[in-house]
Amino acid sequence: MDWKGYTVIYVVLFVFATAQAVVEFAGLVESAYWAAFGIIMVLSVIKAVGVAAYYQHLRWEPRAVTYLVVGGTVAALALTGAAAYSIL
């Protein structure tokens, strides 16, 4: 991948990070916690997949490595969801 591809991925990640900040600063966390939680988690997963696929070059690795990373991501999401549930 050339520098233009990395730049596009960086801009996409920046936009998603900005969207997460907007969700937090818009007051959704206080008024609609689960909606804000869902939006932030979806954006986080998209960002994680983008980083893993392009910056860590998993897009060009064998599928077994991809499945391992997906399994870790699912486990992290489950733990985060459990932690969020215990806060309320």
PDB file as gemmi writes it, atoms N, CA and C in Angstrom:
CRYST1    1.000    1.000    1.000  90.00  90.00  90.00 P 1                      
ATOM      1  N   MET A   1       0.857  -1.174   0.000  1.00  0.00           N  
ATOM      2  CA  MET A   1       0.000   0.000   0.000  1.00  0.00           C  
ATOM      3  C   MET A   1       0.902   1.236   0.000  1.00  0.00           C  
ATOM      4  N   ASP A   2       0.554   2.176  -0.797  1.00  0.00           N  
ATOM      5  CA  ASP A   2       1.346   3.395  -0.901  1.00  0.00           C  
ATOM      6  C   ASP A   2       0.884   4.432   0.126  1.00  0.00           C  
ATOM      7  N   TRP A   3       1.528   5.563   0.140  1.00  0.00           N  
ATOM      8  CA  TRP A   3       1.222   6.590   1.147  1.00  0.00           C  
ATOM      9  C   TRP A   3      -0.177   7.167   0.974  1.00  0.00           C  
ATOM     10  N   LYS A   4      -0.690   7.166  -0.260  1.00  0.00           N  
ATOM     11  CA  LYS A   4      -2.052   7.671  -0.476  1.00  0.00           C  
ATOM     12  C   LYS A   4      -3.080   6.783   0.216  1.00  0.00           C  
ATOM     13  N   GLY A   5      -2.878   5.481   0.140  1.00  0.00           N  
ATOM     14  CA  GLY A   5      -3.782   4.549   0.816  1.00  0.00           C  
ATOM     15  C   GLY A   5      -3.749   4.733   2.321  1.00  0.00           C  
ATOM     16  N   TYR A   6      -2.547   4.891   2.877  1.00  0.00           N  
ATOM     17  CA  TYR A   6      -2.430   5.121   4.316  1.00  0.00           C  
ATOM     18  C   TYR A   6      -3.081   6.445   4.715  1.00  0.00           C  
ATOM     19  N   THR A   7      -2.980   7.429   3.856  1.00  0.00           N  
ATOM     20  CA  THR A   7      -3.588   8.729   4.143  1.00  0.00           C  
ATOM     21  C   THR A   7      -5.109   8.611   4.173  1.00  0.00           C  
ATOM     22  N   VAL A   8      -5.676   7.872   3.241  1.00  0.00           N  
ATOM     23  CA  VAL A   8      -7.126   7.682   3.210  1.00  0.00           C  
ATOM     24  C   VAL A   8      -7.585   6.968   4.485  1.00  0.00           C  
ATOM     25  N   ILE A   9      -6.886   5.916   4.865  1.00  0.00           N  
ATOM     26  CA  ILE A   9      -7.248   5.190   6.086  1.00  0.00           C  
ATOM     27  C   ILE A   9      -7.120   6.102   7.299  1.00  0.00           C  
ATOM     28  N   TYR A  10      -6.078   6.908   7.358  1.00  0.00           N  
ATOM     29  CA  TYR A  10      -5.898   7.844   8.472  1.00  0.00           C  
ATOM     30  C   TYR A  10      -7.071   8.833   8.548  1.00  0.00           C  
ATOM     31  N   VAL A  11      -7.490   9.364   7.415  1.00  0.00           N  
ATOM     32  CA  VAL A  11      -8.599  10.322   7.403  1.00  0.00           C  
ATOM     33  C   VAL A  11      -9.889   9.645   7.868  1.00  0.00           C  
ATOM     34  N   VAL A  12     -10.133   8.428   7.421  1.00  0.00           N  
ATOM     35  CA  VAL A  12     -11.327   7.696   7.852  1.00  0.00           C  
ATOM     36  C   VAL A  12     -11.293   7.473   9.365  1.00  0.00           C  
ATOM     37  N   LEU A  13     -10.146   7.054   9.894  1.00  0.00           N  
ATOM     38  CA  LEU A  13     -10.014   6.854  11.337  1.00  0.00           C  
ATOM     39  C   LEU A  13     -10.210   8.165  12.091  1.00  0.00           C  
ATOM     40  N   PHE A  14      -9.708   9.247  11.555  1.00  0.00           N  
ATOM     41  CA  PHE A  14      -9.870  10.557  12.183  1.00  0.00           C  
ATOM     42  C   PHE A  14     -11.343  10.970  12.219  1.00  0.00           C  
ATOM     43  N   VAL A  15     -12.053  10.722  11.131  1.00  0.00           N  
ATOM     44  CA  VAL A  15     -13.479  11.066  11.075  1.00  0.00           C  
ATOM     45  C   VAL A  15     -14.263  10.249  12.105  1.00  0.00           C  
ATOM     46  N   PHE A  16     -13.971   8.950  12.207  1.00  0.00           N  
ATOM     47  CA  PHE A  16     -14.675   8.122  13.186  1.00  0.00           C  
ATOM     48  C   PHE A  16     -14.340   8.538  14.615  1.00  0.00           C  
ATOM     49  N   ALA A  17     -13.103   8.897  14.880  1.00  0.00           N  
ATOM     50  CA  ALA A  17     -12.732   9.367  16.221  1.00  0.00           C  
ATOM     51  C   ALA A  17     -13.438  10.681  16.546  1.00  0.00           C  
ATOM     52  N   THR A  18     -13.550  11.544  15.561  1.00  0.00           N  
ATOM     53  CA  THR A  18     -14.271  12.804  15.760  1.00  0.00           C  
ATOM     54  C   THR A  18     -15.752  12.535  16.027  1.00  0.00           C  
ATOM     55  N   ALA A  19     -16.325  11.585  15.309  1.00  0.00           N  
ATOM     56  CA  ALA A  19     -17.730  11.225  15.532  1.00  0.00           C  
ATOM     57  C   ALA A  19     -17.937  10.696  16.954  1.00  0.00           C  
ATOM     58  N   GLN A  20     -16.979   9.913  17.455  1.00  0.00           N  
ATOM     59  CA  GLN A  20     -17.076   9.433  18.830  1.00  0.00           C  
ATOM     60  C   GLN A  20     -17.053  10.598  19.818  1.00  0.00           C  
ATOM     61  N   ALA A  21     -16.184  11.542  19.591  1.00  0.00           N  
ATOM     62  CA  ALA A  21     -16.109  12.704  20.479  1.00  0.00           C  
ATOM     63  C   ALA A  21     -17.400  13.512  20.423  1.00  0.00           C  
ATOM     64  N   VAL A  22     -17.981  13.640  19.248  1.00  0.00           N  
ATOM     65  CA  VAL A  22     -19.242  14.379  19.108  1.00  0.00           C  
ATOM     66  C   VAL A  22     -20.351  13.683  19.903  1.00  0.00           C  
ATOM     67  N   VAL A  23     -20.393  12.353  19.842  1.00  0.00           N  
ATOM     68  CA  VAL A  23     -21.395  11.607  20.608  1.00  0.00           C  
ATOM     69  C   VAL A  23     -21.230  11.880  22.098  1.00  0.00           C  
ATOM     70  N   GLU A  24     -19.992  11.886  22.567  1.00  0.00           N  
ATOM     71  CA  GLU A  24     -19.746  12.119  23.990  1.00  0.00           C  
ATOM     72  C   GLU A  24     -20.071  13.553  24.399  1.00  0.00           C  
ATOM     73  N   PHE A  25     -19.674  14.514  23.605  1.00  0.00           N  
ATOM     74  CA  PHE A  25     -19.885  15.917  23.964  1.00  0.00           C  
ATOM     75  C   PHE A  25     -21.305  16.409  23.688  1.00  0.00           C  
ATOM     76  N   ALA A  26     -22.064  15.666  22.887  1.00  0.00           N  
ATOM     77  CA  ALA A  26     -23.441  16.069  22.595  1.00  0.00           C  
ATOM     78  C   ALA A  26     -24.382  15.757  23.756  1.00  0.00           C  
ATOM     79  N   GLY A  27     -23.899  15.069  24.753  1.00  0.00           N  
ATOM     80  CA  GLY A  27     -24.716  14.758  25.920  1.00  0.00           C  
ATOM     81  C   GLY A  27     -25.503  13.472  25.786  1.00  0.00           C  
ATOM     82  N   LEU A  28     -25.225  12.682  24.755  1.00  0.00           N  
ATOM     83  CA  LEU A  28     -25.935  11.419  24.590  1.00  0.00           C  
ATOM     84  C   LEU A  28     -25.614  10.429  25.699  1.00  0.00           C  
ATOM     85  N   VAL A  29     -24.410  10.524  26.253  1.00  0.00           N  
ATOM     86  CA  VAL A  29     -24.017   9.588  27.301  1.00  0.00           C  
ATOM     87  C   VAL A  29     -24.914   9.758  28.522  1.00  0.00           C  
ATOM     88  N   GLU A  30     -25.279  10.991  28.829  1.00  0.00           N  
ATOM     89  CA  GLU A  30     -26.130  11.236  29.983  1.00  0.00           C  
ATOM     90  C   GLU A  30     -27.604  10.951  29.695  1.00  0.00           C  
ATOM     91  N   SER A  31     -28.079  11.310  28.501  1.00  0.00           N  
ATOM     92  CA  SER A  31     -29.504  11.191  28.208  1.00  0.00           C  
ATOM     93  C   SER A  31     -29.900   9.839  27.613  1.00  0.00           C  
ATOM     94  N   ALA A  32     -29.072   9.276  26.776  1.00  0.00           N  
ATOM     95  CA  ALA A  32     -29.375   7.995  26.125  1.00  0.00           C  
ATOM     96  C   ALA A  32     -28.129   7.120  26.167  1.00  0.00           C  
ATOM     97  N   TYR A  33     -27.849   6.602  27.352  1.00  0.00           N  
ATOM     98  CA  TYR A  33     -26.588   5.885  27.573  1.00  0.00           C  
ATOM     99  C   TYR A  33     -26.401   4.721  26.608  1.00  0.00           C  
ATOM    100  N   TRP A  34     -27.400   3.852  26.476  1.00  0.00           N  
ATOM    101  CA  TRP A  34     -27.219   2.663  25.651  1.00  0.00           C  
ATOM    102  C   TRP A  34     -27.101   2.999  24.173  1.00  0.00           C  
ATOM    103  N   ALA A  35     -27.771   4.022  23.721  1.00  0.00           N  
ATOM    104  CA  ALA A  35     -27.627   4.447  22.325  1.00  0.00           C  
ATOM    105  C   ALA A  35     -26.212   4.965  22.089  1.00  0.00           C  
ATOM    106  N   ALA A  36     -25.736   5.806  23.016  1.00  0.00           N  
ATOM    107  CA  ALA A  36     -24.369   6.332  22.897  1.00  0.00           C  
ATOM    108  C   ALA A  36     -23.357   5.197  22.975  1.00  0.00           C  
ATOM    109  N   PHE A  37     -23.583   4.272  23.889  1.00  0.00           N  
ATOM    110  CA  PHE A  37     -22.691   3.121  24.031  1.00  0.00           C  
ATOM    111  C   PHE A  37     -22.629   2.323  22.735  1.00  0.00           C  
ATOM    112  N   GLY A  38     -23.790   2.056  22.143  1.00  0.00           N  
ATOM    113  CA  GLY A  38     -23.825   1.306  20.892  1.00  0.00           C  
ATOM    114  C   GLY A  38     -23.121   2.018  19.756  1.00  0.00           C  
ATOM    115  N   ILE A  39     -23.350   3.310  19.640  1.00  0.00           N  
ATOM    116  CA  ILE A  39     -22.703   4.091  18.575  1.00  0.00           C  
ATOM    117  C   ILE A  39     -21.193   4.085  18.753  1.00  0.00           C  
ATOM    118  N   ILE A  40     -20.746   4.322  19.980  1.00  0.00           N  
ATOM    119  CA  ILE A  40     -19.307   4.365  20.241  1.00  0.00           C  
ATOM    120  C   ILE A  40     -18.670   2.999  20.006  1.00  0.00           C  
ATOM    121  N   MET A  41     -19.351   1.921  20.387  1.00  0.00           N  
ATOM    122  CA  MET A  41     -18.792   0.587  20.175  1.00  0.00           C  
ATOM    123  C   MET A  41     -18.702   0.244  18.691  1.00  0.00           C  
ATOM    124  N   VAL A  42     -19.719   0.587  17.921  1.00  0.00           N  
ATOM    125  CA  VAL A  42     -19.679   0.315  16.474  1.00  0.00           C  
ATOM    126  C   VAL A  42     -18.531   1.086  15.827  1.00  0.00           C  
ATOM    127  N   LEU A  43     -18.397   2.351  16.174  1.00  0.00           N  
ATOM    128  CA  LEU A  43     -17.300   3.150  15.623  1.00  0.00           C  
ATOM    129  C   LEU A  43     -15.947   2.597  16.054  1.00  0.00           C  
ATOM    130  N   SER A  44     -15.839   2.137  17.293  1.00  0.00           N  
ATOM    131  CA  SER A  44     -14.582   1.565  17.782  1.00  0.00           C  
ATOM    132  C   SER A  44     -14.211   0.293  17.028  1.00  0.00           C  
ATOM    133  N   VAL A  45     -15.189  -0.546  16.760  1.00  0.00           N  
ATOM    134  CA  VAL A  45     -14.918  -1.778  16.014  1.00  0.00           C  
ATOM    135  C   VAL A  45     -14.476  -1.457  14.592  1.00  0.00           C  
ATOM    136  N   ILE A  46     -15.132  -0.509  13.966  1.00  0.00           N  
ATOM    137  CA  ILE A  46     -14.739  -0.111  12.611  1.00  0.00           C  
ATOM    138  C   ILE A  46     -13.298   0.410  12.604  1.00  0.00           C  
ATOM    139  N   LYS A  47     -12.962   1.226  13.595  1.00  0.00           N  
ATOM    140  CA  LYS A  47     -11.593   1.748  13.678  1.00  0.00           C  
ATOM    141  C   LYS A  47     -10.599   0.626  13.925  1.00  0.00           C  
ATOM    142  N   ALA A  48     -10.929  -0.300  14.814  1.00  0.00           N  
ATOM    143  CA  ALA A  48     -10.016  -1.409  15.111  1.00  0.00           C  
ATOM    144  C   ALA A  48      -9.784  -2.278  13.887  1.00  0.00           C  
ATOM    145  N   VAL A  49     -10.838  -2.540  13.140  1.00  0.00           N  
ATOM    146  CA  VAL A  49     -10.696  -3.346  11.921  1.00  0.00           C  
ATOM    147  C   VAL A  49      -9.835  -2.609  10.893  1.00  0.00           C  
ATOM    148  N   GLY A  50     -10.045  -1.315  10.761  1.00  0.00           N  
ATOM    149  CA  GLY A  50      -9.228  -0.529   9.833  1.00  0.00           C  
ATOM    150  C   GLY A  50      -7.754  -0.536  10.192  1.00  0.00           C  
ATOM    151  N   VAL A  51      -7.468  -0.369  11.470  1.00  0.00           N  
ATOM    152  CA  VAL A  51      -6.067  -0.386  11.916  1.00  0.00           C  
ATOM    153  C   VAL A  51      -5.461  -1.768  11.703  1.00  0.00           C  
ATOM    154  N   ALA A  52      -6.174  -2.807  12.114  1.00  0.00           N  
ATOM    155  CA  ALA A  52      -5.644  -4.165  11.971  1.00  0.00           C  
ATOM    156  C   ALA A  52      -5.454  -4.552  10.509  1.00  0.00           C  
ATOM    157  N   ALA A  53      -6.408  -4.198   9.686  1.00  0.00           N  
ATOM    158  CA  ALA A  53      -6.347  -4.616   8.286  1.00  0.00           C  
ATOM    159  C   ALA A  53      -5.243  -3.915   7.514  1.00  0.00           C  
ATOM    160  N   TYR A  54      -5.094  -2.625   7.727  1.00  0.00           N  
ATOM    161  CA  TYR A  54      -4.176  -1.866   6.881  1.00  0.00           C  
ATOM    162  C   TYR A  54      -2.849  -1.539   7.552  1.00  0.00           C  
ATOM    163  N   TYR A  55      -2.885  -1.034   8.774  1.00  0.00           N  
ATOM    164  CA  TYR A  55      -1.625  -0.654   9.420  1.00  0.00           C  
ATOM    165  C   TYR A  55      -0.868  -1.860   9.948  1.00  0.00           C  
ATOM    166  N   GLN A  56      -1.584  -2.903  10.367  1.00  0.00           N  
ATOM    167  CA  GLN A  56      -0.919  -4.115  10.840  1.00  0.00           C  
ATOM    168  C   GLN A  56      -0.861  -5.178   9.744  1.00  0.00           C  
ATOM    169  N   HIS A  57      -1.314  -4.836   8.567  1.00  0.00           N  
ATOM    170  CA  HIS A  57      -1.207  -5.665   7.360  1.00  0.00           C  
ATOM    171  C   HIS A  57      -1.925  -7.001   7.487  1.00  0.00           C  
ATOM    172  N   LEU A  58      -2.968  -7.103   8.316  1.00  0.00           N  
ATOM    173  CA  LEU A  58      -3.695  -8.361   8.443  1.00  0.00           C  
ATOM    174  C   LEU A  58      -4.502  -8.688   7.194  1.00  0.00           C  
ATOM    175  N   ARG A  59      -4.737  -7.698   6.388  1.00  0.00           N  
ATOM    176  CA  ARG A  59      -5.496  -7.944   5.155  1.00  0.00           C  
ATOM    177  C   ARG A  59      -4.768  -8.931   4.249  1.00  0.00           C  
ATOM    178  N   TRP A  60      -3.471  -8.986   4.358  1.00  0.00           N  
ATOM    179  CA  TRP A  60      -2.668  -9.843   3.485  1.00  0.00           C  
ATOM    180  C   TRP A  60      -2.127 -11.069   4.219  1.00  0.00           C  
ATOM    181  N   GLU A  61      -2.598 -11.314   5.436  1.00  0.00           N  
ATOM    182  CA  GLU A  61      -2.160 -12.472   6.217  1.00  0.00           C  
ATOM    183  C   GLU A  61      -3.095 -13.657   5.958  1.00  0.00           C  
ATOM    184  N   PRO A  62      -2.666 -14.858   6.380  1.00  0.00           N  
ATOM    185  CA  PRO A  62      -3.569 -16.021   6.256  1.00  0.00           C  
ATOM    186  C   PRO A  62      -4.846 -15.822   7.078  1.00  0.00           C  
ATOM    187  N   ARG A  63      -5.920 -16.460   6.669  1.00  0.00           N  
ATOM    188  CA  ARG A  63      -7.220 -16.300   7.327  1.00  0.00           C  
ATOM    189  C   ARG A  63      -7.172 -16.715   8.799  1.00  0.00           C  
ATOM    190  N   ALA A  64      -6.338 -17.670   9.168  1.00  0.00           N  
ATOM    191  CA  ALA A  64      -6.266 -18.113  10.563  1.00  0.00           C  
ATOM    192  C   ALA A  64      -5.870 -16.958  11.481  1.00  0.00           C  
ATOM    193  N   VAL A  65      -4.974 -16.115  11.027  1.00  0.00           N  
ATOM    194  CA  VAL A  65      -4.571 -14.958  11.827  1.00  0.00           C  
ATOM    195  C   VAL A  65      -5.729 -13.977  11.951  1.00  0.00           C  
ATOM    196  N   THR A  66      -6.463 -13.787  10.883  1.00  0.00           N  
ATOM    197  CA  THR A  66      -7.627 -12.899  10.915  1.00  0.00           C  
ATOM    198  C   THR A  66      -8.667 -13.424  11.901  1.00  0.00           C  
ATOM    199  N   TYR A  67      -8.922 -14.733  11.897  1.00  0.00           N  
ATOM    200  CA  TYR A  67      -9.895 -15.308  12.825  1.00  0.00           C  
ATOM    201  C   TYR A  67      -9.445 -15.139  14.274  1.00  0.00           C  
ATOM    202  N   LEU A  68      -8.170 -15.246  14.516  1.00  0.00           N  
ATOM    203  CA  LEU A  68      -7.632 -15.040  15.866  1.00  0.00           C  
ATOM    204  C   LEU A  68      -7.882 -13.609  16.335  1.00  0.00           C  
ATOM    205  N   VAL A  69      -7.639 -12.657  15.466  1.00  0.00           N  
ATOM    206  CA  VAL A  69      -7.862 -11.250  15.809  1.00  0.00           C  
ATOM    207  C   VAL A  69      -9.357 -10.981  16.011  1.00  0.00           C  
ATOM    208  N   VAL A  70     -10.201 -11.554  15.167  1.00  0.00           N  
ATOM    209  CA  VAL A  70     -11.646 -11.369  15.322  1.00  0.00           C  
ATOM    210  C   VAL A  70     -12.116 -11.971  16.645  1.00  0.00           C  
ATOM    211  N   GLY A  71     -11.587 -13.128  17.007  1.00  0.00           N  
ATOM    212  CA  GLY A  71     -11.942 -13.740  18.288  1.00  0.00           C  
ATOM    213  C   GLY A  71     -11.554 -12.864  19.465  1.00  0.00           C  
ATOM    214  N   GLY A  72     -10.373 -12.268  19.402  1.00  0.00           N  
ATOM    215  CA  GLY A  72      -9.944 -11.346  20.453  1.00  0.00           C  
ATOM    216  C   GLY A  72     -10.819 -10.106  20.522  1.00  0.00           C  
ATOM    217  N   THR A  73     -11.230  -9.620  19.375  1.00  0.00           N  
ATOM    218  CA  THR A  73     -12.105  -8.448  19.338  1.00  0.00           C  
ATOM    219  C   THR A  73     -13.467  -8.762  19.950  1.00  0.00           C  
ATOM    220  N   VAL A  74     -14.013  -9.915  19.615  1.00  0.00           N  
ATOM    221  CA  VAL A  74     -15.304 -10.309  20.181  1.00  0.00           C  
ATOM    222  C   VAL A  74     -15.195 -10.463  21.698  1.00  0.00           C  
ATOM    223  N   ALA A  75     -14.112 -11.057  22.168  1.00  0.00           N  
ATOM    224  CA  ALA A  75     -13.915 -11.198  23.608  1.00  0.00           C  
ATOM    225  C   ALA A  75     -13.797  -9.831  24.285  1.00  0.00           C  
ATOM    226  N   ALA A  76     -13.074  -8.905  23.668  1.00  0.00           N  
ATOM    227  CA  ALA A  76     -12.938  -7.560  24.231  1.00  0.00           C  
ATOM    228  C   ALA A  76     -14.283  -6.850  24.266  1.00  0.00           C  
ATOM    229  N   LEU A  77     -15.089  -7.016  23.226  1.00  0.00           N  
ATOM    230  CA  LEU A  77     -16.424  -6.414  23.211  1.00  0.00           C  
ATOM    231  C   LEU A  77     -17.308  -7.006  24.306  1.00  0.00           C  
ATOM    232  N   ALA A  78     -17.228  -8.309  24.497  1.00  0.00           N  
ATOM    233  CA  ALA A  78     -18.030  -8.951  25.539  1.00  0.00           C  
ATOM    234  C   ALA A  78     -17.626  -8.443  26.919  1.00  0.00           C  
ATOM    235  N   LEU A  79     -16.342  -8.321  27.168  1.00  0.00           N  
ATOM    236  CA  LEU A  79     -15.873  -7.813  28.457  1.00  0.00           C  
ATOM    237  C   LEU A  79     -16.258  -6.353  28.659  1.00  0.00           C  
ATOM    238  N   THR A  80     -16.164  -5.567  27.607  1.00  0.00           N  
ATOM    239  CA  THR A  80     -16.554  -4.157  27.704  1.00  0.00           C  
ATOM    240  C   THR A  80     -18.047  -4.027  27.960  1.00  0.00           C  
ATOM    241  N   GLY A  81     -18.839  -4.835  27.283  1.00  0.00           N  
ATOM    242  CA  GLY A  81     -20.279  -4.820  27.510  1.00  0.00           C  
ATOM    243  C   GLY A  81     -20.632  -5.230  28.924  1.00  0.00           C  
ATOM    244  N   ALA A  82     -19.953  -6.235  29.447  1.00  0.00           N  
ATOM    245  CA  ALA A  82     -20.197  -6.670  30.816  1.00  0.00           C  
ATOM    246  C   ALA A  82     -19.807  -5.583  31.809  1.00  0.00           C  
ATOM    247  N   ALA A  83     -18.703  -4.912  31.543  1.00  0.00           N  
ATOM    248  CA  ALA A  83     -18.277  -3.822  32.431  1.00  0.00           C  
ATOM    249  C   ALA A  83     -19.259  -2.662  32.378  1.00  0.00           C  
ATOM    250  N   ALA A  84     -19.754  -2.340  31.195  1.00  0.00           N  
ATOM    251  CA  ALA A  84     -20.719  -1.258  31.065  1.00  0.00           C  
ATOM    252  C   ALA A  84     -22.024  -1.604  31.771  1.00  0.00           C  
ATOM    253  N   TYR A  85     -22.429  -2.858  31.688  1.00  0.00           N  
ATOM    254  CA  TYR A  85     -23.661  -3.287  32.341  1.00  0.00           C  
ATOM    255  C   TYR A  85     -23.527  -3.202  33.859  1.00  0.00           C  
ATOM    256  N   SER A  86     -22.346  -3.526  34.379  1.00  0.00           N  
ATOM    257  CA  SER A  86     -22.159  -3.500  35.828  1.00  0.00           C  
ATOM    258  C   SER A  86     -22.082  -2.073  36.384  1.00  0.00           C  
ATOM    259  N   ILE A  87     -21.801  -1.094  35.528  1.00  0.00           N  
ATOM    260  CA  ILE A  87     -21.745   0.306  35.974  1.00  0.00           C  
ATOM    261  C   ILE A  87     -23.138   0.802  36.313  1.00  0.00           C  
ATOM    262  N   LEU A  88     -24.109   0.379  35.520  1.00  0.00           N  
ATOM    263  CA  LEU A  88     -25.487   0.843  35.742  1.00  0.00           C  
ATOM    264  C   LEU A  88     -26.082   0.100  36.842  1.00  0.00           C  
TER     265      LEU A  88                                                      
END                                                                             
